[in-house]
């Protein structure tokens, strides 16, 4: 399946915050920084859960203290 035909897993901002474990304000910070993908459906903002997964996967690990 090509990237254009891939089905998006879209949820409301409230559901995305619960899924991503961040607050409403931080969610919009991530959207404005281009770290997670958001779409408009009428007046409602919808967040792509795959973009949250990709964002979490891109976070750097904390090195162990020796």
Secondary structure by P-SEA (a helix, b strand, c coil): ccccccccccccaaaaaaaacccaaaaaaaaaaccbbbbbcccbbbbcaaaaaaaaaabbbbcccc
